[in-house]
Amino acid sequence: MNSGFSKFLTRFARVEPSETRAVVTAFLLLFCVLGGYFAVRPVRETVGTILGEAITSDTWIWTAVFAILIVPIYGWLVARVSRAVLMPAIYGTVGVALAITGIVMQVDPTNMVMGRVFYVGISVINLLLVSVFWSFLLELFASEQTKRLFGFIAAGGTAGALIGPFITDRIVPHVGISGVLYFGAALFMVAIFCQRALLAELRHRTVPSGALDAAAAAAARGSRGLGGNPFAGVIIVFKSPYLIGIALFVVMISAANTILYFEQLRFVREMFTDPAERTQMFARIDFIVQSLTVVSQLFITGRIAQKLGVTALLTIVPLMVMVGFLVLASSGAFIVLATVMVLRRWGEYAFIRPGREMLWSRLDTETKYKAKNFIDVPVYRFSDAVVAQLQDGLKSGGMSSAQAALLGAGVASIWAVNGWWLGRQHDKEKEQA
């Protein structure tokens, strides 16, 4: 790419000229993946309001079950199938599934059997999509590059997550839920071409003259499977206190999110009767979150990571969420709930997600794919199901919304301590390297 564009990129991140094409392609790839997901995410939330809190809570159990079942399947595929083939196959499968769901719901918009299948499927696959993407990039970029470039690349996903719900908000009154699903399917098909272009760009760098050239060698290794035991990810996690700490961190994210999520469903169901209006409301919340996030990732995330380190990325958000829960406990208004929800999700996308990915940067390839996938998908979704059932049980026993918020504040405090410990462990490994 021309030097003028390379200079333009340096306003947002320290991108070397030789890295420009690969970074931009990775940016566009994540844009399509998260753009497609976030375009259809408001449909999932609308399905949740129709099902109701109790049925949605039970649906999360199925989500956890399938998230656990996907571990050996994904592990088997990673062991035997080229990542160059596996990633576009995953994107293509998601695109086709969204199109089929759109056809069914166009014929019968009230088909809640398909609604529940869609809810479970999109809840499982969204974590896998993000996990696979970052595993792929961690294999292609060196540790030093991750701190410089991941904030900017993550902004590509945020931009997609911004445009996705924005378009959904505009088109759902005209094309309905099925039209939104077709749009999401189209973006996943475009992602296939972006992923192929990224591999081609990195493979062209064959002369070992820098970090990105080392990434080219990694891209060549990506042409074959990893081999090994498909259950290796589980074994690797339980052998490492560091990885157990990352798993606990994910559990805390899930717990805080679940407490807020069901309160949100209750408020929106009571405020809006039309499913299209609910979809628009969820799309607008997503748009606000992503608007804040993309600015943060472009101008703040990388600078915090370089100046204050990973520890700051992992502790700032839990502390803010803890304060938010305390305010929610004393108020209980929808505007406060929405603010805390936006705060948590903005913080996760802008700071937590890049920080979490940096924790994996110095680990080996098998750990990045197999252990990371185990933590990012089944651990996350199993935590969702457990916390949802616990919250449902506590509410049946008389727990008020204010008490649920206090519980959330306690969870956030543990989350902050856990983030601080992980950041310190990561910094120690860096000093020893």
N, C-alpha and C positions, 0 to 999 in steps of 0.2 A: 504494500500500500504506500501511497505517496507520503513524503516527509511532512507535508502540511497537515495531513490527517493524524500522523503520528504525534506531531507537536500538540495538536488539539487534545488528543487523549491524555497527554501528560498533565493537563489541567485537573484531571480527575484521579489519576494514579500514575505511579512511576513505571510506565510501560516502555520497555526498550523497543527500538525500531524493529528488531528481528522478531519480537513477540507480537507485534501489532495484529497481523492477520489471524494468528491462532486465538488471541484474546477476543477479538471481535467476533470470530466464528463461535467461540464458546458462549459469548454474551448472547448471540442470536439463538443458539441452541436452547439455552435455559429460558430465553424469552418465549419461545414456542411451547416448551414443556409446561411452564407455569402459567403461561397465557391460556393454554388449552384447559388446564385444570381449573384455574380460577374463573374461567368463563362459565363452567358447569357447576362450580361449587355452590352458588346460590340456589341451584335446582336441588342439590342434596339437602340444603338447610330447609327449603320449602317442604320437601318430602318429610323431613323430621317434624315440622310443625303439624303436618296432616296426621302423621302417625301418633303424635302425642308423646309426652315425656316417658311414660311407662313402657310403651312399645319400643320407642327409640332406645331406651336404656337396655332392653332385652336384645335389640338389634346389635348393640355394641358387643354383646357376648359372641354373636356369630362373626362379627368383624374380628374379634380377638382370635377365635378358632381358626378362621381362614388365614389370619396373619401368621399364626403358628405353623399351619400346614404349608404355607408358601416357603418357609425356611429350607426344608430339605429339597423341595423342588428347585428353588433358586440356586441352592448350593450345588445340586447335581448339574444344573445348566452351566453355572460358572466354571465348574470343574471340567466340563467336556465341550463346551461351545465357545467359539471365539467371541470375545467381547465386541469385536467389529460386527459380528452377526447378531449377537444377543441384544444389544441396545436398540438397533432399529426394529428388531422383531418385537420387543416390548412396546415400543412406540406405536407400531403398526397394529398390534393386538388391541391396545387401548383405543386407537382411532376407530377400528372396526366395531368394537363393543359399544362405543358411544353412538355410532351411526345406527346400529341395530336397536339400541334402547330408544333412540329418537323415533325410529319407524314404529315401534310398538306403542310408544306413548302418543304418537300422532294419531294412530288408529283408535286407541283407548286411553285418554288422558287420566282416567281414574284407576288405571291398573296398578294397584298398590303392591301386587306381588312383584311386578317388574320394578316398582319404586323401591321396595326393600332390597331386591337384588342389586339395583343400581347403587343404593346407599352403602351397602356393605362393600361392593366392588370398588367404588371410587375411594372409600375410606381406607381400604387396604393398599390399593395401587398407588395412591398419591405419595405415601411415604416411600414406597419402593422406587418410584420414579426419581425422587429427589436424592435418595441414598445412592442409587446406581449412577446418577449424573456426577455426584461429588466423588464417588469412588473412582470413576473414570478419569476425572480431572486430577485427583491426587496421584494417579499413576503417571500422568503426562507432565505435570509441573513439579519442579523441585521445591523443597521446603522453603527456601528463601523467597521463591516466586509466590508462594501461597499468601504470604503476608502483604506483598505488594499488589497482587492481582485479584485475589479472591473477592475483595470488597467490590471492585468494579464489575467482575463477572457476575457476582450475586445480584448486582443492580440490574442486570439483564433479566433475571428471573422476576425481580420486583417490577420492572417496567412491563413485563408480560402480565404479571399479576395485577397491575394497574389497568392496563388496556382491556384485559379479559372481562372483568366485571363492569367496566365502563360501557363496553359494547353490549353486554348482556342487559344492562339497565336500559339502553336505548332500543334494543331490538325485541325484547321479550313481549311488549304489548302488541307487536305486529306479527311476529313469527311464532310466538308461543314457546313453551318449554322444549318441544322437539327441535325447533329451529336453533335454539341455543346449543343443544347437544350436537347438531350437525356442524355448527361453527367450531366447537371444541374439537371434534374429530378432524376437521381440516387442518387445524394447527398442529396436531400430532403427526399428521402426514408430512407437513413441512419440516418438522423436527428431524425426520429420517434423513432428509437431504442435508440438513445442517450438520448432523453427526458424521455423515460420510465425508463432508467437506473438511471437517476438523481433522479427521484421521488422515485424509490425503495431504493436508497442509503439513502436519507433523512428520509424516513419512518422507516428505521431500527433503527434510533436514537431515541429511545422512553424514555430514562431516562433523566429527565431535569437537566443536569449537565453543560450546557454551552449554548452559543449563537446558535451554530449549532443545538442543541437539540430543542431550541425554533423554529428554522427553520423547524424541523421535524413536530412540531405541526402545523405550517403553511402549510406544505405539506399535512397533514391530512385534513385541512380545504379546501385545493384545490380539494378535492374529491367531492365537491358540488358547485353549482352556488352561485353567490353573491346575487342574488335577486335584487329587486328595479326596478326603471324606466330605460328603455334602453336609454333615452335621458338625464339621470342624468349627464353625463360627461359635456354636454354643460352648464347646470345650475350651476354645481360646479365651472367651470372655470370663468363664469361671476360674480360670487359672491366673488371671491378672487382676490385682486390686485396682489398678488404674482403669481397666475396662469396666470393672464392676462399678467404679465411681462414675464413669460416663453413663452406664445403664441407670444408676440411681438419679443422675441429673435428668435423664429423659423421663423417668417416672415422675419427678417433681414438675416438669413442664406439663406432662399429661394431667396430673392432679389439679394444678391451678387452672388449666384450660377447661377441664370437665366441669368444675364447680361453676365457672362463668357461663359455660355453654348452655347448660340446662336452664339457668335463670334467663338467658337470652331467649331461648325457645318459648318459655312461658310468657314473657312480655310481648314478643312479636305475635304469638298466636292470639293473645287477648286484644292487641291493638289493630290487627288487620284480618279481615275475613277472606279476602280474595287472594288465592295462591300467587297470582302474578304480582300483586302489590307486595306480598312477603318477599318474593324473589327480588324485586326492585330494592326493598329495604336492605336485604342481605348484600346485594351487589353494591349499594352505596356505602355500607360499612366497609366492605372490602376495598372500595376505591379510596376511601379516606386513609385506611391503614397503609395501602401501597403508595399513596402520594407522599406520606411522611417517610416511608421506608426508602424510597428511591433517592430522595434528597440526602438522607442519612448515609446511605451506602456510597453515594458518589462523593460526598464531601467530608464525612465524619468517621465512618467505620475504619477505613484504612489508616487514618491518622491516629485514632485511639489505639489500634492494634500495634502500631509502630512505636508510639510514645509511651503508652501505659501498659501494653502487653495484653495477652489473652485473658488474664485474670480480671481485668476491668470489663472486658466484653461479657464475661460470664457472671458477674456479680451486680452490675448496675441495674439490669432489668428486674431480677428478683426483688431487690430492695425497693424499686419503684412500685412493683406490683403489690408488695406487702403493704405499703402506705395506701395504695388504691383500695385494697380490700378493707382496710380499717375505716376509710372514708365511706365506703359502700355500706359497711355494717352500721354506721351511724345515720345514714341517709335513706338508702333503699330506693332511690328514684331511678327511673330508666336512663336518664341522661348520665347519671354517675356510673351505672352498670356499663353503658355503651362506651363511656370514656375509659374505664378500666379495661374493657375488652379490647378497645383500640390500642391502649397503652401496652398491654401484654403482647398482642400480635405484632404491633410495630416493633417493639423491642426484640421479639424473637427473630423476626426477619432481618432487622437492621444490625443486630449485635450478637444475639445468641447463636443463630445459625452459622454465620462466618466463624465465630469463636469455637463452636463445636467441631466444625470441619478442620480447623487448625490443630485441634487436639490429636487428630489422626495423621498429621503430615509426616511424622518420623517413624511410623509403623510400617511393617512389611506389607506386600501386596495382598497376601492371603487374608491378613487381618483387616485390611481396608475394605475388601469385598465381603468376606464371609461374616466376620465378627460385627462389622459395621452394619450390615444388613440385618443381622439378628437383633441388634439393639434398636435400630431405626424403625423396624416394622413390628415384629411380634411383641417385643418388650413394650413399645409405645402403645400398641393397640390393646394388649393384655392389661396394661395399667388403666387405659381408658375404661375398659369393661369393669374392672374391679372397683374403681372409684365411682363409676356411674351407679353400680349396684349398691355400694356403700352409701352414697348420697341419697339414693331412692329409699333405702331402708331407714336412714336417719330421718328423712322427711316424713315417712310413714309413722315414725315414732314421735313426731312432733317438733322436729328441728325447724326453726324459722329461717327465713332468708338471711337475717342479720347474723344468726349463729353460723350459717354456712359461710358467710363472708369472713367471720373470725377464724373458722377452720382454714379457709384459704390463706389468710394472713400467716397462720402457723406453718402451712406448707411452704409458702414463699420464703419464710425465714430459714427453713432447712435447706431450701433450694439455693439460697445465697451462700450459705456456709459450704455446701457441696461444690458450688462454682468456684469459690475462693480456693478450696483444696485442689481441685483439678488444675486451675491455673498455676498454682505453685508447683505442682508435680510436672506440668509441661515445661515450666521455666527451668526446673532442675535438670530435666533431660537435655534441654538446649545447652545449658552450661557445661554438662558432662560430654556433650557431642564434640 
